Amino acid sequence: SHLLSEKPEDKGLLIQDAHFHQLLCLLNSQIASVWHGTLSKLLGSLYALGIPKASKELQSVEQEVRWRMRKLKYKHLAFLAESCATLSQEQHSQELLAELLTHLERRWTEIEDSHTLVTVMMKVGHLSEPLMNRLEDKCLELVEHFGPNELRKVLVMLAAQSRRSVPLLRAISYHLVQKPFSLTKDVLLDVAYAYGKLSFHQTQVSQRLATDLLSLMPSLTSGEVAHCAKSFALLKWLSLPLFEAFAQHVLNRAQDITLPHLCSVLLAFARLNFHPDQEDQFFSLVHEKLGSELPGLEPALQVDLVWALCVLQQAREAELQAVLHPEFHIQFLGGKSQKDQNTFQKLLHINATALLEYPEYSGPLLPASAVAPGPSALDRKVTPLQKELQETLKGLLGSADKGSLEVATQYGWVLDAEVLLDSDGEFLPVRDFVAPHLAQPTGSQSPPPGSKRLAFLRWEFPNFNSRSKDLLGRFVLARRHIVAAGFLIVDVPFYEWLELKSEWQKGAYLKDKMRKAVAEELAK
Amino acid sequence: AVAVDLGNRKLEISSGKLARFADGSAVVQSGDTAVMVTAVSKTKPSPSQFMPLVVDYRQKAAAAGRIPTNYLRREIGTSDKEILTSRIIDRSIRPLFPAGYFYDTQVLCNLLAVDGVNEPDVLAINGASVALSLSDIPWNGPVGAVRIGIIDGEYVVNPTRKEMSSSTLNLVVAGAPKSQIVMLEASAENILQQDFCHAIKVGVKYTQQIIQGIQQLVKETGVTKRTPQKLFTPSPEIVKYTHKLAMERLYAVFTDYEHDKVSRDEAVNKIRLDTEEQLKEKFPEADPYEIIESFNVVAKEVFRSIVLNEYKRCDGRDLTSLRNVSCEVDMFKTLHGSALFQRGQTQVLCTVTFDSLESGIKSDQVITAINGIKDKNFMLHYEFPPYATNEIGKVTGLNRRELGHGALAEKALYPVIPRDFPFTIRVTSEVLESNGSSSMASACGGSLALMDSGVPISSAVAGVAIGLVTKTDPEKGEIEDYRLLTDILGIEDYNGDMDFKIAGTNKGITALQADIKLPGIPIKIVMEAIQQASVAKKEILQIMNKTISKPRASRKENGPVVETVQVPLSKRAKFVGPGGYNLKKLQAETGVTISQVDEETFSVFAPTPSAMHEARDFITEICKDDQEQQLEFGAVYTATITEIRDTGVMVKLYPNMTAVLLHNTQLDQRKIKHPTALGLEVGQEIQVKYFGRDPADGRMRLSRKVLQSPATTVVRTLNDRSSIVMGEPISQSSSNSQ
């Protein structure tokens, strides 16, 4: 085994060696006297060497393992399972693996030390759901004895397997925060990655990660900064000092930062709607790096980047034109995959930015057929807040023509409701009047002077940055587009709606918000 | 000293030279108008249980270079203008005193000089702000104040008196730091809502410049605020315990929508008595004030949380609903106009009385020089008797609050009064029941009464009050949420943060007053309040229109009448009587007043048609002798000598006529020095010829001489305008007379 690990390419030669064969025969004759640990390693080595299954020596070793399964220690079983899983794909080894897993599942209570537990979870856990559930339970028992590295490994494992085990994550979070560990850079980065990947929002952990990483900022590489920014973006955790440090890092290494890393940082900033203090310098660098390289990037990434710049109000006309050009966007029209549809949605948003925020933009734009909302625009699961809001609005409006619910606009956004108020605050029949925000408007009259168009926008818990009342970048963009389209916005955040206990209160709440939206406009 | 540029006008603020013993003193000057303001506050608490702030704004004749014209030659009493200005200053500074600061505080505003161009009242607000800011009196200012006018569509800051005379808006804005509003007061010529809103924004912008100037002066001076011996706020411990005792019971009362003002007050008072009793047992050493105030704090908190969180008011209304409104006009026949306006439990009886133009208010010349106020032939007087809130109190005299409320309602109605109306108009508004917004009810009732009286007002006027309940972020100290309440009850005013009164027509705004208890509110709340009030105002106008939608085509038959009388010069002395005796007698007997219009025309004002009939009979009687005879020019009459004088003889052509002088030159062909030369005697009859009347003085021209001459010529007979004739009455009143 030792020889193999040093020179893996020589294993073919090793198998041919006469001395090796002699050694195997000797082992076979004395197999019963080999120790448990040695036996485990032996099998692993044989799998690694690719010994053919027909070999009687291999069969002999496998049989011996089967005979001793009840007597082998748990960690030996784990080692064997790992070897079966990673070193051999033959049917015979897979059959042995199945037996090993059964034993591992049944004997999980024998685990006594953190190291074994972590190793098993990392190496074997993903092979068996029942086993993993057991291991998580055991982990909850032992977690208080974990050191930083064990915690880190468990987290990375959970992230790699996309297992969102909330009780375990909570326990790990507790110990991360409570114990006075001195966390190294690698641990911090891995933990940030894991929490981001799993979307597990834990205020104190995020706080600690941000604080500790901030002090390590000078020693981070650009790659590490990029990954870190992405992790925090996934966590929706906007720590202003940390993100300012990210921006400063990028500016400090302006010459040698690579485009992929810069892109990661930019996308992270857009997700959280973060505007660096040195906005001009940062975005000058972005445009400079991006300028000639944008066309060479993968198309979906191009859309993502331009979209990010739109969110942060930094897109340039040339960049808009690049992705709105027919030859570019044609590939996303009619796309069926979720990824294509997401990208197309972003194209709609970019198109809206060009229409609404760039008065001098002369084209190209998406074709009319593209901006007409497809049936999927409204095909989303209805949330309790949404249902209640619609019912309250129906009661408020009185008749169906006084407002529209679930309004899909040509900008890629859906309004929960739309109403038109005259100068006295009375509802007008909203579809009798011109509506530039609709791809296929129905009315032809101009709205009377002094009238105001209101959009109701519902904001649910996932729409906000973590532990804050600030919207994520995507929804800030939505709001900005809708305002630019001439609407006054009535925001209905979940945390306000939950406070309302009766239908009366909900109706009064909406009326009050409408009056406040109008007053806000008058006060400008 | 600091100079602040406001548009093209300069405001100069200085301190440290005058009245230096005062805690704070300042002089604010614009042009040649200067105001000195002092602020003094005691260092020992006042026995009262509220902020004992007194603001006095005094106008001095000397400031305008005049001497008072009264007997004592001194300023006596206070004028309406002084009282109203004092109230504006008070409302601008009171909200910024810290809560619980119960120390006697006096702010005195002295006019040092008035140039007749720049108005001193806004300077006084700024002066008070400077004096308090520079003093060590605890006060969270500064505030800045400006006046905004709209002249020919232009928004002008601190317009001159002459500019104001053609301005369609008179808006005073007091602002606090961070573009917040502390006080608003406005009258307007029915201007549009959006123009009004824009004027407020312009005003707020300029107030910030004044505030910065004051802040700079404070920094240069280096002010350290004193620490009050005690701030009168209840202890949190007692409040917490009170909350436990009373919260649920109070909640039950405030959510029982069947309560009216009386039953609700009784229910709350019962809880209060119970709670205070228990608090005294629990906290025997506590100050009685703390016990009382703890309950008030909890009651207010419960009341406000229902509005904030449940969008419900204690009478069950939603935030924008009006109370029930009912209108009734033509209450009593003898009145010239009358109306009863009821909104919820606020009831106002309004009357209209007409009088002659001469009876309008005439200001003292000196006051005119200082105020710039001229004659006034429309007035509204507001009265709030104690029974309106089931209390006992003083009835005589006029208090400042009544003056302020009446002035606001008067401003609301003034723009719709016709300028050329032939009478002085007095509207009285008596509050019979009060539960919030009685001054705005006065505007509504006054409008109805004016229409009932036949005054052709250009539009109906309604008013409404908007209240405010805010929730403050404890950390930032900013308003984080708020609710505006339409048509507030008294209890909503008491427990709320603002009383925002706005009046106007369907078209626009005529008067506005914002009484704000907070140290400032953002512009957007004001905009929303105006918007909410406009909607409510239109709703009220619709209700009023159902009762009377336009002025009556004619005045009441019991109303006053104006006619003119033509009196020839020759009869004027007889008409007036010696020393005006006849006119005075007429006025005393019938109430009719007569004033001279020109040489031969007199205006007769009668309060009622019957009085006019009496007056007409009296006048006819006085002048009867001249009515019965028509003398012919050139005719010869037999005259009786009644008196012999040196210059001639007095003769009567008929027994009931006044004696007329026949001069010596006309007695005979010969030159006569005395009538006795001809042997003429009293009682003797002679022949005389009539030659009409002297065009210069109206005296009869008679001659005996022409009859003595052998060569007499015949003179052509002409008719002469020689009789007293009653003139045609004014067309407006003739139909009333029928």
Interface residues (C-beta under 8 A of the other chain):
Chain A: D424 G425 E499 K501 S502 W504 Q505 A508 Y509 K511 D512 R515 K516 V518 A519 E520 L522 A523
Chain B: C197 K201 N309 E310 Y311 K312 D318 L319 T320 R483 L484 P522 I523 K524 I525 V526 M527 E528 I530 Q531 Q532 S534 V535 K538
